[in-house]
Amino acid sequence: MRSIHIVLLAVLILTGCQSVPDYSKEHVFLPNQESLKWKIVKYENRKDGGVRYFFVPQDETQPRSEFRWTGPSWTTLLSVAYVPGVTGSIRDYAVINSQYNAIVCPGTKYDLLEHDQHDAYVLIDYLCNGQHQSEITRFMRGNEGIYGLSIHANGREFTNTEKDKWRTFLRNSYVAKGHQHERVR
């Protein structure tokens, strides 16, 4: 009987553990962000092999089980997405993604803030079903696909000061590979 309890305890402990990130693969790295503490509230595996992670500031009290994309469950949200195999222009990808959001939510307005061969920055304002949301996204080209790193404000637009702060935050991030987070681009 004792061995059954030990095995059950081991199973319960192991199922509660989070896996260690595989830094041998490409990933988004956020250097020098010790002052910003985030906790994960949602994780999605996509059918195309991509993933999306959603984080809120550590001091937000909303439990993970109550996370909703819209509504009052968060004030600031960080999302990281990976879409594998995209080979077209990063600018075109950013515009098509923004246009898709405008179709899904007809009150959406977007502005392509800047772009180059490997990066595009977009400001998106949503007004869906009476809910307002503002988002600044940096799309980054990696060797294996496109990464999206976004900051969202729930229930309001970003102030100019916040826009500057979050663009700096996004600009300091990069696509990396390896345990030393070597820059891919």
Secondary structure, DSSP 4 states (H G I P E B T S, - for coil): -HHHHHHHHHHHHHHHSPPPP-TTS-EEE-TT-TT--EEEEEEEE-TTS-EEEEEEETT----GGG--SSSTT-SEEEEEEEEET--S-HHHHHHHHHHHHHHHSTT-EEEEEEE-SSEEEEEEEEEETTEEEEEEEEEEE-SSEEEEEEEEEESSPPPHHHHHHHHHHHHT-EEEETTTTEE--
